[in-house]
């Protein structure tokens, strides 16, 4: 049986923490920031930890991570 392949798009967008959680960049931070609240802009600077349901999907994209 052949090796499972990692999806290249997931490899570029997500990373795993030491405890096995999935870290991702925050969305909606590229443009049109004037209309967003200061709190949203401040919180969007950092990365975020995905929920359990989403992390299960992402981990299936990266079997050897």
mmCIF file as Biopython writes it, N, C-alpha, C and O atoms, coordinates in Angstrom:
data_model
#
loop_
_atom_site.group_PDB
_atom_site.id
_atom_site.type_symbol
_atom_site.label_atom_id
_atom_site.label_alt_id
_atom_site.label_comp_id
_atom_site.label_asym_id
_atom_site.label_entity_id
_atom_site.label_seq_id
_atom_site.pdbx_PDB_ins_code
_atom_site.Cartn_x
_atom_site.Cartn_y
_atom_site.Cartn_z
_atom_site.occupancy
_atom_site.B_iso_or_equiv
_atom_site.auth_seq_id
_atom_site.auth_asym_id
_atom_site.pdbx_PDB_model_num
ATOM 1   N N  . UNK A ? 1  ? 0.838   -1.180 0.000  1.0 0.0 1  A 1 
ATOM 2   C CA . UNK A ? 1  ? 0.000   0.000  0.000  1.0 0.0 1  A 1 
ATOM 3   C C  . UNK A ? 1  ? 0.885   1.247  0.000  1.0 0.0 1  A 1 
ATOM 4   O O  . UNK A ? 1  ? 1.911   1.292  0.680  1.0 0.0 1  A 1 
ATOM 5   N N  . UNK A ? 2  ? 0.483   2.245  -0.759 1.0 0.0 2  A 1 
ATOM 6   C CA . UNK A ? 2  ? 1.301   3.456  -0.867 1.0 0.0 2  A 1 
ATOM 7   C C  . UNK A ? 2  ? 1.115   4.353  0.347  1.0 0.0 2  A 1 
ATOM 8   O O  . UNK A ? 2  ? 0.170   4.199  1.122  1.0 0.0 2  A 1 
ATOM 9   N N  . UNK A ? 3  ? 2.036   5.288  0.491  1.0 0.0 3  A 1 
ATOM 10  C CA . UNK A ? 3  ? 1.938   6.240  1.594  1.0 0.0 3  A 1 
ATOM 11  C C  . UNK A ? 3  ? 0.768   7.185  1.368  1.0 0.0 3  A 1 
ATOM 12  O O  . UNK A ? 3  ? 0.399   7.468  0.229  1.0 0.0 3  A 1 
ATOM 13  N N  . UNK A ? 4  ? 0.187   7.673  2.461  1.0 0.0 4  A 1 
ATOM 14  C CA . UNK A ? 4  ? -0.845  8.700  2.357  1.0 0.0 4  A 1 
ATOM 15  C C  . UNK A ? 4  ? -0.141  10.023 2.071  1.0 0.0 4  A 1 
ATOM 16  O O  . UNK A ? 4  ? 0.965   10.260 2.556  1.0 0.0 4  A 1 
ATOM 17  N N  . UNK A ? 5  ? -0.777  10.876 1.291  1.0 0.0 5  A 1 
ATOM 18  C CA . UNK A ? 5  ? -0.151  12.152 0.956  1.0 0.0 5  A 1 
ATOM 19  C C  . UNK A ? 5  ? -0.724  13.262 1.816  1.0 0.0 5  A 1 
ATOM 20  O O  . UNK A ? 5  ? -1.888  13.230 2.216  1.0 0.0 5  A 1 
ATOM 21  N N  . UNK A ? 6  ? 0.117   14.239 2.088  1.0 0.0 6  A 1 
ATOM 22  C CA . UNK A ? 6  ? -0.291  15.445 2.817  1.0 0.0 6  A 1 
ATOM 23  C C  . UNK A ? 6  ? -0.801  16.462 1.814  1.0 0.0 6  A 1 
ATOM 24  O O  . UNK A ? 6  ? -0.193  16.652 0.761  1.0 0.0 6  A 1 
ATOM 25  N N  . UNK A ? 7  ? -1.901  17.114 2.126  1.0 0.0 7  A 1 
ATOM 26  C CA . UNK A ? 7  ? -2.400  18.164 1.242  1.0 0.0 7  A 1 
ATOM 27  C C  . UNK A ? 7  ? -1.490  19.385 1.390  1.0 0.0 7  A 1 
ATOM 28  O O  . UNK A ? 7  ? -1.282  19.878 2.499  1.0 0.0 7  A 1 
ATOM 29  N N  . UNK A ? 8  ? -0.956  19.865 0.280  1.0 0.0 8  A 1 
ATOM 30  C CA . UNK A ? 8  ? 0.021   20.951 0.329  1.0 0.0 8  A 1 
ATOM 31  C C  . UNK A ? 8  ? -0.591  22.242 0.846  1.0 0.0 8  A 1 
ATOM 32  O O  . UNK A ? 8  ? 0.086   23.025 1.512  1.0 0.0 8  A 1 
ATOM 33  N N  . UNK A ? 9  ? -1.856  22.472 0.549  1.0 0.0 9  A 1 
ATOM 34  C CA . UNK A ? 9  ? -2.491  23.703 1.020  1.0 0.0 9  A 1 
ATOM 35  C C  . UNK A ? 9  ? -2.620  23.702 2.538  1.0 0.0 9  A 1 
ATOM 36  O O  . UNK A ? 9  ? -2.468  24.748 3.169  1.0 0.0 9  A 1 
ATOM 37  N N  . UNK A ? 10 ? -2.896  22.549 3.130  1.0 0.0 10 A 1 
ATOM 38  C CA . UNK A ? 10 ? -2.994  22.455 4.584  1.0 0.0 10 A 1 
ATOM 39  C C  . UNK A ? 10 ? -1.627  22.608 5.227  1.0 0.0 10 A 1 
ATOM 40  O O  . UNK A ? 10 ? -1.505  23.188 6.306  1.0 0.0 10 A 1 
ATOM 41  N N  . UNK A ? 11 ? -0.609  22.093 4.576  1.0 0.0 11 A 1 
ATOM 42  C CA . UNK A ? 11 ? 0.753   22.195 5.091  1.0 0.0 11 A 1 
ATOM 43  C C  . UNK A ? 11 ? 1.177   23.649 5.212  1.0 0.0 11 A 1 
ATOM 44  O O  . UNK A ? 11 ? 1.912   24.010 6.131  1.0 0.0 11 A 1 
ATOM 45  N N  . UNK A ? 12 ? 0.716   24.489 4.282  1.0 0.0 12 A 1 
ATOM 46  C CA . UNK A ? 12 ? 1.097   25.895 4.285  1.0 0.0 12 A 1 
ATOM 47  C C  . UNK A ? 12 ? 0.277   26.725 5.270  1.0 0.0 12 A 1 
ATOM 48  O O  . UNK A ? 12 ? 0.755   27.752 5.752  1.0 0.0 12 A 1 
ATOM 49  N N  . UNK A ? 13 ? -0.944  26.298 5.575  1.0 0.0 13 A 1 
ATOM 50  C CA . UNK A ? 13 ? -1.854  27.135 6.350  1.0 0.0 13 A 1 
ATOM 51  C C  . UNK A ? 13 ? -1.966  26.765 7.816  1.0 0.0 13 A 1 
ATOM 52  O O  . UNK A ? 13 ? -2.340  27.610 8.630  1.0 0.0 13 A 1 
ATOM 53  N N  . UNK A ? 14 ? -1.656  25.539 8.177  1.0 0.0 14 A 1 
ATOM 54  C CA . UNK A ? 14 ? -1.868  25.076 9.545  1.0 0.0 14 A 1 
ATOM 55  C C  . UNK A ? 14 ? -0.583  24.518 10.121 1.0 0.0 14 A 1 
ATOM 56  O O  . UNK A ? 14 ? 0.287   24.042 9.392  1.0 0.0 14 A 1 
ATOM 57  N N  . UNK A ? 15 ? -0.473  24.583 11.444 1.0 0.0 15 A 1 
ATOM 58  C CA . UNK A ? 15 ? 0.641   23.945 12.135 1.0 0.0 15 A 1 
ATOM 59  C C  . UNK A ? 15 ? 0.112   23.338 13.414 1.0 0.0 15 A 1 
ATOM 60  O O  . UNK A ? 15 ? -0.892  23.791 13.963 1.0 0.0 15 A 1 
ATOM 61  N N  . UNK A ? 16 ? 0.797   22.304 13.885 1.0 0.0 16 A 1 
ATOM 62  C CA . UNK A ? 16 ? 0.378   21.618 15.100 1.0 0.0 16 A 1 
ATOM 63  C C  . UNK A ? 16 ? 1.195   22.111 16.286 1.0 0.0 16 A 1 
ATOM 64  O O  . UNK A ? 16 ? 2.396   22.351 16.168 1.0 0.0 16 A 1 
ATOM 65  N N  . UNK A ? 17 ? 0.536   22.259 17.423 1.0 0.0 17 A 1 
ATOM 66  C CA . UNK A ? 17 ? 1.238   22.618 18.639 1.0 0.0 17 A 1 
ATOM 67  C C  . UNK A ? 17 ? 1.825   21.357 19.270 1.0 0.0 17 A 1 
ATOM 68  O O  . UNK A ? 17 ? 1.579   20.246 18.799 1.0 0.0 17 A 1 
ATOM 69  N N  . UNK A ? 18 ? 2.597   21.536 20.330 1.0 0.0 18 A 1 
ATOM 70  C CA . UNK A ? 18 ? 3.219   20.382 20.978 1.0 0.0 18 A 1 
ATOM 71  C C  . UNK A ? 18 ? 2.183   19.461 21.607 1.0 0.0 18 A 1 
ATOM 72  O O  . UNK A ? 18 ? 2.406   18.254 21.710 1.0 0.0 18 A 1 
ATOM 73  N N  . UNK A ? 19 ? 1.049   20.020 22.029 1.0 0.0 19 A 1 
ATOM 74  C CA . UNK A ? 19 ? 0.011   19.192 22.646 1.0 0.0 19 A 1 
ATOM 75  C C  . UNK A ? 19 ? -0.944  18.583 21.622 1.0 0.0 19 A 1 
ATOM 76  O O  . UNK A ? 19 ? -1.867  17.860 21.997 1.0 0.0 19 A 1 
ATOM 77  N N  . UNK A ? 20 ? -0.733  18.867 20.319 1.0 0.0 20 A 1 
ATOM 78  C CA . UNK A ? 20 ? -1.544  18.251 19.276 1.0 0.0 20 A 1 
ATOM 79  C C  . UNK A ? 20 ? -2.696  19.092 18.782 1.0 0.0 20 A 1 
ATOM 80  O O  . UNK A ? 20 ? -3.485  18.631 17.957 1.0 0.0 20 A 1 
ATOM 81  N N  . UNK A ? 21 ? -2.813  20.326 19.269 1.0 0.0 21 A 1 
ATOM 82  C CA . UNK A ? 21 ? -3.868  21.202 18.767 1.0 0.0 21 A 1 
ATOM 83  C C  . UNK A ? 21 ? -3.427  21.820 17.442 1.0 0.0 21 A 1 
ATOM 84  O O  . UNK A ? 21 ? -2.240  21.844 17.119 1.0 0.0 21 A 1 
ATOM 85  N N  . UNK A ? 22 ? -4.401  22.319 16.680 1.0 0.0 22 A 1 
ATOM 86  C CA . UNK A ? 22 ? -4.107  22.877 15.362 1.0 0.0 22 A 1 
ATOM 87  C C  . UNK A ? 22 ? -4.168  24.390 15.446 1.0 0.0 22 A 1 
ATOM 88  O O  . UNK A ? 22 ? -5.165  24.961 15.888 1.0 0.0 22 A 1 
ATOM 89  N N  . UNK A ? 23 ? -3.088  25.032 15.014 1.0 0.0 23 A 1 
ATOM 90  C CA . UNK A ? 23 ? -3.008  26.498 15.015 1.0 0.0 23 A 1 
ATOM 91  C C  . UNK A ? 23 ? -3.224  27.000 13.594 1.0 0.0 23 A 1 
ATOM 92  O O  . UNK A ? 23 ? -2.692  26.430 12.642 1.0 0.0 23 A 1 
ATOM 93  N N  . UNK A ? 24 ? -4.006  28.070 13.450 1.0 0.0 24 A 1 
ATOM 94  C CA . UNK A ? 24 ? -4.288  28.650 12.139 1.0 0.0 24 A 1 
ATOM 95  C C  . UNK A ? 24 ? -4.248  30.165 12.253 1.0 0.0 24 A 1 
ATOM 96  O O  . UNK A ? 24 ? -4.382  30.723 13.342 1.0 0.0 24 A 1 
ATOM 97  N N  . UNK A ? 25 ? -4.063  30.819 11.119 1.0 0.0 25 A 1 
ATOM 98  C CA . UNK A ? 25 ? -4.104  32.275 11.106 1.0 0.0 25 A 1 
ATOM 99  C C  . UNK A ? 25 ? -5.551  32.745 11.164 1.0 0.0 25 A 1 
ATOM 100 O O  . UNK A ? 25 ? -6.459  32.050 10.707 1.0 0.0 25 A 1 
ATOM 101 N N  . UNK A ? 26 ? -5.758  33.923 11.727 1.0 0.0 26 A 1 
ATOM 102 C CA . UNK A ? 26 ? -7.099  34.481 11.845 1.0 0.0 26 A 1 
ATOM 103 C C  . UNK A ? 26 ? -7.551  35.040 10.504 1.0 0.0 26 A 1 
ATOM 104 O O  . UNK A ? 26 ? -6.751  35.620 9.770  1.0 0.0 26 A 1 
ATOM 105 N N  . UNK A ? 27 ? -8.812  34.870 10.186 1.0 0.0 27 A 1 
ATOM 106 C CA . UNK A ? 27 ? -9.355  35.329 8.909  1.0 0.0 27 A 1 
ATOM 107 C C  . UNK A ? 27 ? -9.769  36.800 8.989  1.0 0.0 27 A 1 
ATOM 108 O O  . UNK A ? 27 ? -9.809  37.390 10.069 1.0 0.0 27 A 1 
ATOM 109 N N  . UNK A ? 28 ? -10.075 37.374 7.832  1.0 0.0 28 A 1 
ATOM 110 C CA . UNK A ? 28 ? -10.621 38.733 7.692  1.0 0.0 28 A 1 
ATOM 111 C C  . UNK A ? 28 ? -9.653  39.807 8.179  1.0 0.0 28 A 1 
ATOM 112 O O  . UNK A ? 28 ? -10.071 40.738 8.868  1.0 0.0 28 A 1 
ATOM 113 N N  . UNK A ? 29 ? -8.368  39.699 7.839  1.0 0.0 29 A 1 
ATOM 114 C CA . UNK A ? 29 ? -7.399  40.702 8.286  1.0 0.0 29 A 1 
ATOM 115 C C  . UNK A ? 29 ? -6.660  41.362 7.132  1.0 0.0 29 A 1 
ATOM 116 O O  . UNK A ? 29 ? -5.664  42.047 7.366  1.0 0.0 29 A 1 
ATOM 117 N N  . UNK A ? 30 ? -7.104  41.186 5.917  1.0 0.0 30 A 1 
ATOM 118 C CA . UNK A ? 30 ? -6.345  41.684 4.777  1.0 0.0 30 A 1 
ATOM 119 C C  . UNK A ? 30 ? -6.692  43.125 4.403  1.0 0.0 30 A 1 
ATOM 120 O O  . UNK A ? 30 ? -5.797  43.946 4.200  1.0 0.0 30 A 1 
ATOM 121 N N  . UNK A ? 31 ? -7.958  43.427 4.312  1.0 0.0 31 A 1 
ATOM 122 C CA . UNK A ? 31 ? -8.351  44.775 3.897  1.0 0.0 31 A 1 
ATOM 123 C C  . UNK A ? 31 ? -9.715  45.093 4.504  1.0 0.0 31 A 1 
ATOM 124 O O  . UNK A ? 31 ? -10.306 44.255 5.185  1.0 0.0 31 A 1 
ATOM 125 N N  . UNK A ? 32 ? -10.209 46.300 4.258  1.0 0.0 32 A 1 
ATOM 126 C CA . UNK A ? 32 ? -11.479 46.786 4.797  1.0 0.0 32 A 1 
ATOM 127 C C  . UNK A ? 32 ? -11.495 46.712 6.311  1.0 0.0 32 A 1 
ATOM 128 O O  . UNK A ? 32 ? -12.486 46.288 6.907  1.0 0.0 32 A 1 
ATOM 129 N N  . UNK A ? 33 ? -10.407 47.120 6.931  1.0 0.0 33 A 1 
ATOM 130 C CA . UNK A ? 33 ? -10.310 47.046 8.383  1.0 0.0 33 A 1 
ATOM 131 C C  . UNK A ? 33 ? -10.901 48.281 9.068  1.0 0.0 33 A 1 
ATOM 132 O O  . UNK A ? 33 ? -11.095 48.279 10.284 1.0 0.0 33 A 1 
ATOM 133 N N  . UNK A ? 34 ? -11.184 49.321 8.305  1.0 0.0 34 A 1 
ATOM 134 C CA . UNK A ? 34 ? -11.733 50.551 8.917  1.0 0.0 34 A 1 
ATOM 135 C C  . UNK A ? 34 ? -13.067 50.280 9.593  1.0 0.0 34 A 1 
ATOM 136 O O  . UNK A ? 34 ? -13.348 50.820 10.663 1.0 0.0 34 A 1 
ATOM 137 N N  . UNK A ? 35 ? -13.887 49.446 8.969  1.0 0.0 35 A 1 
ATOM 138 C CA . UNK A ? 35 ? -15.227 49.218 9.499  1.0 0.0 35 A 1 
ATOM 139 C C  . UNK A ? 35 ? -15.264 48.185 10.618 1.0 0.0 35 A 1 
ATOM 140 O O  . UNK A ? 35 ? -16.318 47.963 11.213 1.0 0.0 35 A 1 
ATOM 141 N N  . UNK A ? 36 ? -14.149 47.559 10.910 1.0 0.0 36 A 1 
ATOM 142 C CA . UNK A ? 36 ? -14.122 46.547 11.964 1.0 0.0 36 A 1 
ATOM 143 C C  . UNK A ? 36 ? -13.747 47.200 13.288 1.0 0.0 36 A 1 
ATOM 144 O O  . UNK A ? 36 ? -13.072 48.229 13.317 1.0 0.0 36 A 1 
ATOM 145 N N  . UNK A ? 37 ? -14.183 46.603 14.359 1.0 0.0 37 A 1 
ATOM 146 C CA . UNK A ? 37 ? -13.932 47.194 15.673 1.0 0.0 37 A 1 
ATOM 147 C C  . UNK A ? 37 ? -12.459 47.045 16.046 1.0 0.0 37 A 1 
ATOM 148 O O  . UNK A ? 37 ? -11.753 46.192 15.508 1.0 0.0 37 A 1 
ATOM 149 N N  . UNK A ? 38 ? -12.011 47.886 16.971 1.0 0.0 38 A 1 
ATOM 150 C CA . UNK A ? 38 ? -10.627 47.806 17.423 1.0 0.0 38 A 1 
ATOM 151 C C  . UNK A ? 38 ? -10.348 46.478 18.100 1.0 0.0 38 A 1 
ATOM 152 O O  . UNK A ? 38 ? -9.253  45.930 17.983 1.0 0.0 38 A 1 
ATOM 153 N N  . UNK A ? 39 ? -11.339 45.965 18.805 1.0 0.0 39 A 1 
ATOM 154 C CA . UNK A ? 39 ? -11.162 44.679 19.474 1.0 0.0 39 A 1 
ATOM 155 C C  . UNK A ? 39 ? -10.940 43.565 18.464 1.0 0.0 39 A 1 
ATOM 156 O O  . UNK A ? 39 ? -10.076 42.709 18.655 1.0 0.0 39 A 1 
ATOM 157 N N  . UNK A ? 40 ? -11.724 43.575 17.386 1.0 0.0 40 A 1 
ATOM 158 C CA . UNK A ? 40 ? -11.570 42.537 16.366 1.0 0.0 40 A 1 
ATOM 159 C C  . UNK A ? 40 ? -10.202 42.634 15.716 1.0 0.0 40 A 1 
ATOM 160 O O  . UNK A ? 40 ? -9.557  41.614 15.473 1.0 0.0 40 A 1 
ATOM 161 N N  . UNK A ? 41 ? -9.744  43.872 15.428 1.0 0.0 41 A 1 
ATOM 162 C CA . UNK A ? 41 ? -8.440  44.041 14.792 1.0 0.0 41 A 1 
ATOM 163 C C  . UNK A ? 41 ? -7.317  43.590 15.712 1.0 0.0 41 A 1 
ATOM 164 O O  . UNK A ? 41 ? -6.335  43.004 15.257 1.0 0.0 41 A 1 
ATOM 165 N N  . UNK A ? 42 ? -7.457  43.857 16.982 1.0 0.0 42 A 1 
ATOM 166 C CA . UNK A ? 42 ? -6.423  43.479 17.947 1.0 0.0 42 A 1 
ATOM 167 C C  . UNK A ? 42 ? -6.354  41.954 18.102 1.0 0.0 42 A 1 
ATOM 168 O O  . UNK A ? 42 ? -5.266  41.378 18.127 1.0 0.0 42 A 1 
ATOM 169 N N  . UNK A ? 43 ? -7.508  41.311 18.206 1.0 0.0 43 A 1 
ATOM 170 C CA . UNK A ? 43 ? -7.531  39.867 18.377 1.0 0.0 43 A 1 
ATOM 171 C C  . UNK A ? 43 ? -7.106  39.127 17.107 1.0 0.0 43 A 1 
ATOM 172 O O  . UNK A ? 43 ? -6.639  37.990 17.173 1.0 0.0 43 A 1 
ATOM 173 N N  . UNK A ? 44 ? -7.271  39.780 15.948 1.0 0.0 44 A 1 
ATOM 174 C CA . UNK A ? 44 ? -6.943  39.118 14.688 1.0 0.0 44 A 1 
ATOM 175 C C  . UNK A ? 44 ? -5.454  39.155 14.385 1.0 0.0 44 A 1 
ATOM 176 O O  . UNK A ? 44 ? -5.015  38.543 13.411 1.0 0.0 44 A 1 
ATOM 177 N N  . UNK A ? 45 ? -4.669  39.854 15.189 1.0 0.0 45 A 1 
ATOM 178 C CA . UNK A ? 45 ? -3.232  39.899 14.933 1.0 0.0 45 A 1 
ATOM 179 C C  . UNK A ? 45 ? -2.571  38.552 15.172 1.0 0.0 45 A 1 
ATOM 180 O O  . UNK A ? 45 ? -1.638  38.170 14.465 1.0 0.0 45 A 1 
ATOM 181 N N  . UNK A ? 46 ? -3.056  37.847 16.163 1.0 0.0 46 A 1 
ATOM 182 C CA . UNK A ? 46 ? -2.413  36.589 16.525 1.0 0.0 46 A 1 
ATOM 183 C C  . UNK A ? 46 ? -3.100  35.427 15.817 1.0 0.0 46 A 1 
ATOM 184 O O  . UNK A ? 46 ? -4.136  35.593 15.173 1.0 0.0 46 A 1 
ATOM 185 N N  . UNK A ? 47 ? -2.500  34.252 15.952 1.0 0.0 47 A 1 
ATOM 186 C CA . UNK A ? 47 ? -3.112  33.055 15.396 1.0 0.0 47 A 1 
ATOM 187 C C  . UNK A ? 47 ? -4.143  32.519 16.376 1.0 0.0 47 A 1 
ATOM 188 O O  . UNK A ? 47 ? -4.244  32.993 17.508 1.0 0.0 47 A 1 
ATOM 189 N N  . UNK A ? 48 ? -4.903  31.535 15.936 1.0 0.0 48 A 1 
ATOM 190 C CA . UNK A ? 48 ? -5.952  30.991 16.787 1.0 0.0 48 A 1 
ATOM 191 C C  . UNK A ? 48 ? -5.871  29.475 16.793 1.0 0.0 48 A 1 
ATOM 192 O O  . UNK A ? 48 ? -5.281  28.871 15.897 1.0 0.0 48 A 1 
ATOM 193 N N  . UNK A ? 49 ? -6.462  28.870 17.797 1.0 0.0 49 A 1 
ATOM 194 C CA . UNK A ? 49 ? -6.527  27.422 17.910 1.0 0.0 49 A 1 
ATOM 195 C C  . UNK A ? 49 ? -7.886  26.970 17.363 1.0 0.0 49 A 1 
ATOM 196 O O  . UNK A ? 49 ? -8.927  27.492 17.763 1.0 0.0 49 A 1 
ATOM 197 N N  . UNK A ? 50 ? -7.868  26.018 16.466 1.0 0.0 50 A 1 
ATOM 198 C CA . UNK A ? 50 ? -9.114  25.552 15.862 1.0 0.0 50 A 1 
ATOM 199 C C  . UNK A ? 50 ? -9.930  24.725 16.849 1.0 0.0 50 A 1 
ATOM 200 O O  . UNK A ? 50 ? -9.397  24.158 17.804 1.0 0.0 50 A 1 
ATOM 201 N N  . UNK A ? 51 ? -11.220 24.671 16.598 1.0 0.0 51 A 1 
ATOM 202 C CA . UNK A ? 51 ? -12.102 23.863 17.434 1.0 0.0 51 A 1 
ATOM 203 C C  . UNK A ? 51 ? -11.829 22.382 17.189 1.0 0.0 51 A 1 
ATOM 204 O O  . UNK A ? 51 ? -11.131 22.015 16.243 1.0 0.0 51 A 1 
ATOM 205 N N  . UNK A ? 52 ? -12.384 21.544 18.048 1.0 0.0 52 A 1 
ATOM 206 C CA . UNK A ? 52 ? -12.138 20.100 17.953 1.0 0.0 52 A 1 
ATOM 207 C C  . UNK A ? 52 ? -12.665 19.531 16.645 1.0 0.0 52 A 1 
ATOM 208 O O  . UNK A ? 52 ? -12.023 18.674 16.038 1.0 0.0 52 A 1 
ATOM 209 N N  . UNK A ? 53 ? -13.834 20.002 16.202 1.0 0.0 53 A 1 
ATOM 210 C CA . UNK A ? 53 ? -14.416 19.481 14.968 1.0 0.0 53 A 1 
ATOM 211 C C  . UNK A ? 53 ? -13.572 19.864 13.756 1.0 0.0 53 A 1 
ATOM 212 O O  . UNK A ? 53 ? -13.350 19.042 12.866 1.0 0.0 53 A 1 
ATOM 213 N N  . UNK A ? 54 ? -13.100 21.114 13.721 1.0 0.0 54 A 1 
ATOM 214 C CA . UNK A ? 54 ? -12.283 21.558 12.596 1.0 0.0 54 A 1 
ATOM 215 C C  . UNK A ? 54 ? -10.898 20.925 12.627 1.0 0.0 54 A 1 
ATOM 216 O O  . UNK A ? 54 ? -10.339 20.600 11.579 1.0 0.0 54 A 1 
ATOM 217 N N  . UNK A ? 55 ? -10.345 20.750 13.817 1.0 0.0 55 A 1 
ATOM 218 C CA . UNK A ? 55 ? -9.005  20.178 13.897 1.0 0.0 55 A 1 
ATOM 219 C C  . UNK A ? 55 ? -8.996  18.716 13.464 1.0 0.0 55 A 1 
ATOM 220 O O  . UNK A ? 55 ? -7.990  18.238 12.939 1.0 0.0 55 A 1 
ATOM 221 N N  . UNK A ? 56 ? -10.090 18.003 13.671 1.0 0.0 56 A 1 
ATOM 222 C CA . UNK A ? 56 ? -10.181 16.627 13.206 1.0 0.0 56 A 1 
ATOM 223 C C  . UNK A ? 56 ? -10.081 16.569 11.687 1.0 0.0 56 A 1 
ATOM 224 O O  . UNK A ? 56 ? -9.441  15.669 11.143 1.0 0.0 56 A 1 
ATOM 225 N N  . UNK A ? 57 ? -10.709 17.521 10.998 1.0 0.0 57 A 1 
ATOM 226 C CA . UNK A ? 57 ? -10.657 17.568 9.534  1.0 0.0 57 A 1 
ATOM 227 C C  . UNK A ? 57 ? -9.252  17.897 9.065  1.0 0.0 57 A 1 
ATOM 228 O O  . UNK A ? 57 ? -8.735  17.265 8.143  1.0 0.0 57 A 1 
ATOM 229 N N  . UNK A ? 58 ? -8.629  18.891 9.704  1.0 0.0 58 A 1 
ATOM 230 C CA . UNK A ? 58 ? -7.293  19.320 9.280  1.0 0.0 58 A 1 
ATOM 231 C C  . UNK A ? 58 ? -6.272  18.228 9.528  1.0 0.0 58 A 1 
ATOM 232 O O  . UNK A ? 58 ? -5.366  18.036 8.717  1.0 0.0 58 A 1 
ATOM 233 N N  . UNK A ? 59 ? -6.401  17.509 10.630 1.0 0.0 59 A 1 
ATOM 234 C CA . UNK A ? 59 ? -5.449  16.433 10.920 1.0 0.0 59 A 1 
ATOM 235 C C  . UNK A ? 59 ? -5.558  15.296 9.904  1.0 0.0 59 A 1 
ATOM 236 O O  . UNK A ? 59 ? -4.582  14.585 9.666  1.0 0.0 59 A 1 
ATOM 237 N N  . UNK A ? 60 ? -6.723  15.120 9.310  1.0 0.0 60 A 1 
ATOM 238 C CA . UNK A ? 60 ? -6.841  14.099 8.271  1.0 0.0 60 A 1 
ATOM 239 C C  . UNK A ? 60 ? -6.121  14.525 6.998  1.0 0.0 60 A 1 
ATOM 240 O O  . UNK A ? 60 ? -5.726  13.677 6.197  1.0 0.0 60 A 1 
ATOM 241 N N  . UNK A ? 61 ? -5.945  15.831 6.802  1.0 0.0 61 A 1 
ATOM 242 C CA . UNK A ? 61 ? -5.202  16.337 5.642  1.0 0.0 61 A 1 
ATOM 243 C C  . UNK A ? 61 ? -3.707  16.167 5.838  1.0 0.0 61 A 1 
ATOM 244 O O  . UNK A ? 61 ? -2.962  16.097 4.860  1.0 0.0 61 A 1 
ATOM 245 N N  . UNK A ? 62 ? -3.248  16.097 7.097  1.0 0.0 62 A 1 
ATOM 246 C CA . UNK A ? 62 ? -1.822  15.999 7.384  1.0 0.0 62 A 1 
ATOM 247 C C  . UNK A ? 62 ? -1.553  14.738 8.196  1.0 0.0 62 A 1 
ATOM 248 O O  . UNK A ? 62 ? -1.373  14.836 9.410  1.0 0.0 62 A 1 
ATOM 249 N N  . UNK A ? 63 ? -1.517  13.571 7.587  1.0 0.0 63 A 1 
ATOM 250 C CA . UNK A ? 63 ? -1.422  12.329 8.355  1.0 0.0 63 A 1 
ATOM 251 C C  . UNK A ? 63 ? -0.091  12.131 9.065  1.0 0.0 63 A 1 
ATOM 252 O O  . UNK A ? 63 ? -0.033  11.403 10.056 1.0 0.0 63 A 1 
ATOM 253 N N  . UNK A ? 64 ? 0.980   12.759 8.587  1.0 0.0 64 A 1 
ATOM 254 C CA . UNK A ? 64 ? 2.300   12.532 9.183  1.0 0.0 64 A 1 
ATOM 255 C C  . UNK A ? 64 ? 2.781   13.720 9.993  1.0 0.0 64 A 1 
ATOM 256 O O  . UNK A ? 64 ? 3.949   13.754 10.380 1.0 0.0 64 A 1 
ATOM 257 N N  . UNK A ? 65 ? 1.935   14.687 10.260 1.0 0.0 65 A 1 
ATOM 258 C CA . UNK A ? 65 ? 2.357   15.879 11.011 1.0 0.0 65 A 1 
ATOM 259 C C  . UNK A ? 65 ? 2.379   15.597 12.501 1.0 0.0 65 A 1 
ATOM 260 O O  . UNK A ? 65 ? 2.709   16.482 13.292 1.0 0.0 65 A 1 
#
